[in-house]
Each structure stands twice: as C-alpha cells, then as structure tokens.
Amino acid sequence: MRFPVLPPSWSWRASISILTKCINSYEGPASNGPPQPYLQLEGERPPIANMVLGKLDGYALEVTLTAANSAAQAWYGYDQVLEPASISLTESFLLKDRKGVISGILISSDFINTFPQTKDADIQGITASCFSLGNLVGCLLAAVFGDRLGRKNTLRCGAAVSAIGAVLQFAAATFPMLIVGRVINGFGNGMTSSTCGIYQAESCRGARRGKLSVIVVLHNVIFYMIGSWLTLGCSFSGSGVQWRLPLAIQLVPCFVLVSLLPLLPESPRWLLMHDRTDEAHEALRRYLGKALAHDDPIVTKELMSISGAIEIERRSHISFKQVLLQRDRSGHLKRLLLGCGTQFMQQFGGINALNYYFPVILENNIGMSELMARILTGCNATSYAISSALCFWMIERFGRRSLMMYGAALQFLAYVMVAIAVALLSTAPFEWGAVAITFLFFYYAAFGCTWGMVPWVYQAEVNSLAMRTRGAAAATATNWLFGFVCTQFTPVGIRDIGYRFYIIFACFNLIFIFVVYFLYPETSNRTLEDLDAYFDKDSPHRTIIPIGDRVAKQRSRPAEAIEAEQMRIEAAEMGKDVDASKTHTTHIEHIEP
C-alpha cells in the first residue's frame, strides 16, 4: 500500500478524508494477484502510463463512450449524403432524361460552375465513388495497424486524416484538390467507422451492448437525415455556401470525437491483450458501474473471465494462413465471413437501388416539382431515422436473428410491390407512381429498424478477440465494396431490364431469410466470451444450425454459457487449465501477422 505525500497546502479536512479512504481500501499485503491501485491526489503524476483524463464512471462514462463512438459513426452517415447526388445525376444521363431531380451537394449550381468537369456522368460517378474506394483503404489500414494502435488511437488517427480531407474539400479551388480531399476523407472514415463498433462492444456491459451499439449506428442515419435537409436549405443560396458549408460541417463530429476520447479509458479487453492489467482493471471498474471498488465481485468476475479467455488464447499461436485453411480451433474464418455476410446482405437487400430510383419517380412519374421532390426526399430520410430509432427497443427483445429474418421478409414484400408498380407505370403513371412511393417509404421503415442497424452490431460481436479488428475492418470494407458495386450496376439494370431489376432484389431478400436461419446464431444477451465458447471446436454447435438447436436461436443467455464462464473464472483464479471438452470454453488462438 502506497500513501501519497501531502502537499503543504493540504487542509486537515482533506487529510482526514484521504486517510479514511486509504484505510477503507487497504486489503493487506500484496499477494500474487494483480497489484492494487493506489489513490491519486490532485496534481500527482498518474502511476499508470497513458492514464486517461477525467474520472467518469458508471452511467456517465457509458454516455460519454456512446457519444464518442456515435460521433465517429455520424461522420460516416453524413458523408453518404453526397452519394445519392451523384447517383441521380448518373441516372439522368443513362435514362436520357436531363430533367430528373438531382439532390445534394454535387448538383448545386455554384458547385457545377466551380467544377464544370462534373457535368460529365462518368466524372460525376468518380467524384462520389472515390470516397468509397478511400474507405476501403481506410478499413485495410485499421485491420493492419488497429491492434497495435489501440481503439482510441485508431479513432484519433482516423479523425485527423478525415479532418484533413474535409478541409481540402470545402476549401477546394480545383477539381484535383476536391478529389484528393474525398480520397483522404475516405481513408480516415474507413478507420473510424470500422473501429467505433469494436470499441463500443468491448467496453460496455453485455446486457446493454446491443442497445448502446444501436444508438451508435443510429447516428449514421440521423446525420444522413440532417445532411439531406441541410443540402436542401443550402440549395437556396446562390454562392459557394451551397456546397462549402455542408462540407465544412463534417468537422463537427470530428471535434466531438476528439474532445471526448481523453475522458474515456481504453478498451479493457485490448488492454488485457497487451498485458496492461492495472489499466484494464481500472477501466473495467469504471465501465461496469458507479463508484465500484476494485475488489467488487462484479469487477473481479468480469476481469477473471476475460483474463481466462486470453490466457487460453495465448497457449496456441497460429498463422493467418492456418486461419484461412480452417486449421484453427475457434472458427476464425467462419466468424469473419458471418460478419462480412451481414454487410453483403445489407447492400444486396437493395437499399442503394431504391435510394437511386426514389427522386426520379417523384418528379418524372408523379409529376412533382423539383422542390417538392427534394422535400419528400428529406421526409423519407426523417421517417428512416425514426424507424431506425425503434431498433433500440427491438434489438434485445427480438434478437439479432429475428430482426434480420423479419426485415428480409418485409423488404421482399416491398420490392415485389415496387416491381409491380414500376411495370404498370405506363398505364397509370400517377396512381402506380403513388403505390411505388408508398412501398419505398415502407421499405425504408423496414430496413431502418432491421438491416440498417443489425449488421453493424453483429460484426462487432461475432468475431473473436484475436480477429475482432480485422473482422470488423473486413466487414466494413465489404459494405463499402458492394455498396459501390450496387451503385455502378443499378442504372444499367434499370435502363436495360426495367422492373425486372427489382425482382432480382426481391429474390435476394427471400434467399437471405433462409441464410440467416441456418447460418447465423443469436448473439443477444451473450458476453463476447460466450460467443468464443459457441464457436470453439469442442462446442456441439455446427456451421449449419439444425432446426432443433435451441441454444443457437434463443434470445436469453444459455445455461451452458453461464457454466462455461464460471469454470473460466475458477480456472483463472486457481491458475489451472480449462477442460474444453466439458465447458466448450474459449480456445481462441493468437494469430500472428
């Protein structure tokens, strides 16, 4: 036990208070267990390297953590406002209809006058898609350097890179400067968007992980909505404010993220993985509740459970090649593909295809003015945000599997009706156009509270600790890659095969129902270590989920997971090995680069 030296100005009241706290926290001589932290006085240098600022804990820390990660995700959503603009313009050229509504920044008059190159459909597509390609590179950077930097430092680096890109964009005087800014912005955005979900999942309590992760992803949609209305408002300006102001506001989420990070501890699991036990112990104490003691059973139980899983992991070292050949115990490749699969299904569920066609139906088929079409586009973004918010109450109540299956079924219905409406547009343009718009709104509402949220939560949960950074980066890269693919072939599909193009997406959604049912186990109300046990080689659970496998489908925490956790804790406390054949507990190999 270390007693700090009191400064000369210390009052007698403070002395009594500090002495009382020291006596109450004293637990005897140091043992072989983790060293006990000592009380730090104001102005004294922290004993732990890189100690975070502030002493938030419990609910206040939970709110701050969620706000910081929400800012990272908000940036991702806000930048998407630029994508539909280029899509709509490309469509106008491909459909030989130059009257189509073109919403967003890239079609403002001052922007076109400043960058006349964007009048060409191919250049317009490049202007938007280079941001997506930059995000792919950013995800790869996070996969390579994320585990070395840590969650907080990866977010800091991503925010710094994105800020540079944002400044280059809103200050752009030449077209190459704009493109470079878009690419750099994509680099940083890929790093932050693939890391914030991991940081959130690893740091918050298991029972609240789903809801808090939804709040983080929800800010993607909220800022997409804000961006839609902001570009509408700025369109009334006749100067560079039309596009420079929306681009400059990208710095607001960056400022919020960088300001909140110093108040947060690093991810406890990342700290334990790097043998920073004291910091991990303190981080867990602060994350798990208000004013908890270091020896509180809640803290020690969680610490021992995570430590036990990591100790098992370190007993086996395998190469990434062995992971790809599926020679590992923990199903790393299978889990990575499950995370990537959710993002693939999100994109091929057809969100970008409907996003693409929405403004054209409004103006060309229903006969609305450009202004009214813009307003309804903003209303659709608002209803999308509201439906996404409902997922906060639904994700733990219905579980991840049910939301994905029900969402795919509703999206299937929406696409069938849109295909019928588009096929019959020529017979009654206004009537069938109204039907199409109705089911477009219906689709967004169904997507928002299901596939819009769940993939981002699932990808952060399903991967093991050793693969979590790479898995999340790969899943996020999958989202950007196939979003880019859908963006590129949608105009060609609509032009060449018409309403049949929407039937293709209807079929995809129908297939996804069965894919989720037979391949995706439930992750709600499980700890991250429970999922490690589920995918272990000695686990009775297999890749294809049998109809009778209740453990894989139930929303409540399985009894076998509780028993496995208890044996992990006992093994960690006694320094013994865990019998995997009895507990199916974690055997995650350490993966060498």
N, C-alpha and C positions, 0 to 999 in steps of 0.2 A: 504494500500500500504506500503510495507516494503522497505526501502532504505538500501542497504548494507553499511557496514563500509569499507572505502577505506584503503588499506594498505599504509604504509608510502612511499613506492617506487612508488606509482601510479603517472603517468605523467599527466600534465594538459590537453594534447590532449585526453587521455583516459577518464579523468574526464568529459570533455565536451561531449564526445561521449556517455558515460554511462548516463549522466544527460538527454541528448536529448532522448535517448531510454526510459528512465523511464517516462519522460513527455508524450511522444507519446503513451506509453502503458497504462497510467493511465486512468481509466474509472470511477472514482468517488468512493464514499464509498462502502464498501462491502454490498451486498444485500443478499437476501435469496438464491440466485443461488449458483452455485459451486464456491468455492474460486478461485481468480485469482492467477496464479503462479507469482513469482517474478523473476527478473533477477539475475542470479547467477554469481558471479565473480570467476575468476580462483583461485583455492586454497580454496574456501569456501566449506564447507560441504553441500551436497545436502539436501534440506528440505524434500524431499520425500524418504522414506525408499527404499533401493534397487534400487536407480536410476542407470540406465544403463550408461556405459561409452560411450563417443563419442556424437556428435551432428549431426549425419547424418539425413537427412530428404528428402522427395520427391523421385526423381528417384534414387539417390544414396542409400537411405535406402531400396528402393524396390529391387534394385540389390543385396544388401547385404543379405536381408531376403531370397531372392530366392536362392542365393548361399549357404547359411547355410542349408536350407531345402534340396537343391539338394545334398549336401554332405551326409546328412542322408539317402536319397533315393539311392545315389550311392553305399553306403555300401551294401544295400540290393541287388542291381543288381550284384555287383562284387562277392558276396558270392555265387550267383547262378551258377557261372562257375563250382563250384565243383559238382553240382548236375548231369549234363549230363554225367560226367565222370563215376559216379557210375552206372547210368542207363545203359550206354553202356556196362559196364562190366557185369552187371547182365544179360543183353540180350545175351551176348556171351555164357554164361553158359546155359541159358534156351534154346537157339536155338542150343545148342551143336556145336557151331562154335567158336573155340578159335582164329580164325584169324580176327574177327571183330575189326574195328578200335576203339580204346579206347582213347578218347581225354580228356585232362585236367590233373589236378594235381594227382588225385588218381591212375593214371596208369603209372606214371613215374617210371623208373627202380629203382632209389635210394629210392623212397617212398616205393615201394614194398619190397626192401631189408631191409629197416628200420622197416617196419611193415608187416611181412610176413603173418599175420592173414588176411590181405585184399585180399589174393588170393582166399579166400572163398567168393562165391557170396553173401551169407547171411550177412557176416561180412561187406562186401563192401556196401551193402544196408543200414546197420545200421550206418556205418560211415557217410553216406550222410543224412539219414533221421533223425538222432538225432539233426541235426541243425534245421530242420523243426519243430520238436517237441519242441525244445528250443524256437523257435519263437512263438509258440502257448502260452507257458507260459509267454513270454515277453509281448504279447498282453494282456493277462489277468492282468498282473501287471500294465500295462498302464491304463486298464479300472478301476482298483481298486484305484490306487494312483494318476492317472493323473490329476484329477480335484483338488486334494489337493496340488500337487507339482507345478502346472502351466505348460505351454507348454515348456518354456525354461529349467526349472529344470528337467522335464521328459527327454528332449533331452540330458541334461548333464549326468544324471544318466545312461541313455541307452548307451551313448558314453563311459562312464567309464567302464561299465560292458563289453561292446563289446571289448574294448581295452584289458582288462584282458584276455578275451577269445582268442583274436588274438595272444597275446604274448604266451599263453600256447600252441597254435597250432604250430606256426613257431619254437618254442623252444622245441617242444615235443621230448623226448628221448624214451618214452614208449607209447604203444598203449592206455592204460587208460588215460594218460595225454592228448593225442590228442582228445579222445572222450569227456573228461571233458571240454577241451577248446572249442570244437564245440558246446556243450550244452550251456556253459556260453555265448559264442558269440551269440547264438540264443536268449538267454534271452534279451541281450541288443539290438539286431537287431529288435526284436519284439516291443520293447518300442519305438525306434526311427522311424521305418517305419510306425507305427500306429499313431504317433503324428505329424510328419512333415507336413502331408497334412492338418491337422486341423489348425496348426499354420499359414500355408500359406493362407488358405481360410479365416480365421478370421481376418487377418491383412491387406491384400491387398484390393485395391479398387474393387468394384463389377464388373465394366466394364472390368477390366483386370484380374479378378480372374481365369478365365478359361485358358487363355494363359500362365499365370505365373505358374499355377498348372501343366500345361503340361510340362513346362521347368523342373520343379522339378522331375516329373515322368520320363522324357526323360533321365535324368542322370542314372536312373536304367538301361536303355538299353545301354547307352554309355559305362558305366563301365562294363556291360556284354560283350560288344564288345572288350573293352580294355583287359579284363581278358582272352578272347578267344585267342587273338593274343599274349598276354604275356605268357600264358602257352605253346603256340606253340614255341615261341622264347626260353623259358627256357628249353624246351624238348631237345635241342641240348647240354645242359650241362650234364656232366657225374657225377656231385656231387649233394649235397643236395640243391644247388641253384635251381634245377628243381622244387622243391615244397616249399622250405622255403621262397624264395624271393616273389613269388606270395602271400603267406600267410602273409608275413610281410607288404606288400604294403597295406593291409587292414587298417593300421594305418593312411594312408594319409587322407582319408575322415574324419576320427575321428579328426585329428589335425585341419583340415579346419573348421569343425563344431564347435569345442570347441573354436577356435580362433575368430570366427565371432559372436558367441552368445553374448558376452559382448557389442557389438556395437548395439544391437537390443533392442527395447522396448518389453515388454511382450505383449501378445495378448490383444488388447483393450477390447474385449468382455469378456475375462476371468477376467481382472482387474475390470470391472464394475460389474461382477457377484459376486466379492468378496469385493465390496464397496470401492475399491481404485480409487475413482473418479478422483482425481487430476492426478494420473499417467495415467489413461485411457484417460483423456483429452489431456495430453501432447503426449501420444502415437498416438492418432488419428491425432493430429496436424502434427506430423512428418510423419505419413504414408500417409496422404491424399494429400500432396503437398509440394512444396519447399517454405520455409520461410513464411508459413501461420501464421497469427495471431490467438490467442486463440479465439477471437470473430469473426473469419471469418465465414460467413454463411455456407460454406462447412463443416467446423468442427462442428459448433453448431448443424446443421441439422442432421449430422450423429450421434452425441453424443445423441441428444434427441430421435432419432429414436430407437437406441439401448437401451437407458435407459428406454424408454416407454415400449418396449417389455419385459425387465427384470422386471419392476415393475408389469406388468400384471402377469408374471410368478410367482412372489412371493406371489400373493394373494391366490394361491392354492397349497397345499402340498399333495402329494400323495406318496404312497409306490411303490416300484418296482413291488410288487405283483399285484397292481392295473394296472400297465402298461401292465404286461403280460396278465391280464384278459381283456385288452382293455376297461378299465373304465375311461380312461383319455380323455381330450378334444382334445389333439394335435396329436393323432395318432402316439405316440412314437414307438410302436411295429411295425406298418406298415412301418414306415420310416426306422427303423433299419433293417427290413427284405429286404427292397428295396436295401439298401447299401450292405448287405450281398449277395443278389441275383446277383448283378453285378459281384462280385468276384467269386461266384459259376459258373456263365455262362462263365466267362473268362476261368476258368480251364476246364470246360466240353465242351468248344468250341474246345478243343483238342490241345492246344499249347504244352503240355508236351508229348502227344502221337507222334506228328510229330518230336519234338525235339529228342525223343527217337530213332526213326527209321532212321533219317537223315544220320548219318555216316555209318550205315550198308548198305544202298542202294548204297552209294557212292563207297564203297570198294568191297562189295560182288557181287552186281548186275551190276555195270557199269565197274568194274574191275580196279578201280583207285588204285594207291599206297596209303599207309597209309599217307605219307607226303602230297600228293595232296588232299586226303580226309580231312586232317586237314586244309589245306589252304582254300578249298571250304567252310568248316565249318566257318572259320573266315570271308570269303567273305559274307556268309549268315548273320552272325551277323552284318556285316557292312551295308548291304542293309536293314536289320531290323532296325538299328539305324536311317538310312536316312529316311525310311518311317515313323518311329515314330516322327521324327522331323517335318514332314509335318502336323502333328496334331496341331501344334502351330498356323498355319494359318487356319485350318479347324474347330477347336472346337467351336469358336464363330460364324463363318459363317454358318455352317451346323447344329450346336446344338448337344447336347448330344444324344438325341433320334435318330436322323437321322444317326449319325455315328455308333451307336450300331446296328441299323437295317441293314444298308448297309453292315457293317462289317460282321454280321452273314450271310447275303446272299452270300457274296464273299467267306467266309470260307466254306459254304455249297458246293459251286461250286468246291472249291479246294479239299475238302475231297471226293467228288464224283469222280473226276478225279484221285486222288491218289488211291482210291479203285479199279477203273478200271485198272489202270496201274499195281498195285500190283497183281491183279487177273490174268493178262496176262503176268506177268514177265517170266514165264517158256517158253512161245512161242518165245519171242524175248527179252532176258534179257537186252541187251544194249539199244535197242530202247525204250522199255517200261520203263526201268530204267531212261532214259533221260526225258521221259514225267513226271515220278513221281518227279524227281528233279525239273523240271520246275515249277510244281504246288506246290512243297514245298516252293520254293522261292516266288511264288505268294501268298501262304498262309501267310508267314511271312510279306510280304509287306502289305497285307490287315489287318492283325492282328495289326501290329505296329501302324498304324495311326487311329485305331478304338478301339478295345477291349484291346489293350495293354496300352492305356492311359486313356480312359474314366472312367473305374470303379474306379480308384484312385481319380479322380476329383469328381465323383458323390457321393462317400461315404462320402467325407468331406463336401459336400454341403447339402445333403438331410436331415441329422439329425438335431434335434433341439439343442439349446444351452445346455439344461439340459442333453441331451443324446449324445452330439457330441463325447465326449471322449470314452464312452462305445460303441457307434455305430461304430466309426472308428476302435476301437480295435476289435470288433466282426467281422467286415468286413475283416480286415487284417487277423484275425485268420481263417476265412473261406477260404481265399486264400491259406494259408499255409496248412490247413487241407485237402482240396480237391485236392491241388497240390500233397500232399503226397499220397492220395488215388489213383489218376490217375497214379502216378509213380509206385505204387505197383501192380495195376491190368493190366497195359499196356503190360508188357512182357508176362503175362499169356494169355491175349486176343490175341496177335499176334501169339503166339505159337499154341493156340487151335482152333481159328476160322479164322485166316489169314486175307484176305482182308475184310471180313465181319465186322471185328473190326472197320475199318474206316467208314463203312456205319453207324454204331451206332453214331459216332460223327457228321456225316453229318445230321442225323435226329435231333440230339440235336440242331444244328445250325438253322435248319429250324423251329423248335419249338420256339427258342429264338426270332425270328423275331416277332412273334405274342405276346409273353410275353412282350417284350419291348413296342410294340404298345399299348397294352391295360392296362398296369400296370405302366409304367414309365413316369411321367410328365417331361416336359422340365425344366431345371434349368439354362440355359444360360441367361445372361442379367437380372438376378434377384439378389436382395440382399438376404442375408441369412434370413432376417426378412420377405421378400416377401414369402419365402418358408414356414415359420411358418404360415403365413396367409393362404396359399393354403391348408395346411393340417389341419387347425382348424376345429373343429366340426361344427361350424356355416357356414363354407365355402360351396358353392354349389357343389364343386368338390367331386367326389366319388372315391372309390378304383379302380373300373374298369372304365377306361376312355372311354366315349362314342365316337363314330366316329365324332360326330358334336361338340365336346368340343375343340374349337379353342384356348382357353386360355391355356389349358394344353399342347398344341402342338406348339404354336407359339414361335419363337426364340426371337422376340422383347419383351420388357418388357410390360406386360399387363397394361391397364389403371386402372383396379381395384387394382393392386398392388401399383400404384402411389398414388391413392386416399387413400388407407389404410395407407400408410406411412405418408401422410400429416396429417391425423387425429391422428396418433400416436404422431407425433411431437407436434401438438397443445395440445393434452391431457397431454403430459409430461411437456410442458411449463406452462400450467394452473393448473397442479396437479389434473386433473379430470380423471374419468374412461373413458374407450373407449367402445363405443357401438358395441359389436361384431356382432350383427345382421345386422348392416349397413355396416360395413367395413370388416368383416371377418378377423379382425386383430388377432394378436398373442395371444393365450391363452395357453402358454406352462407352464405346472405345474412344480413346483420344486419337484424333485424326491429325496426322502430320501433314503439313503443307506439301 
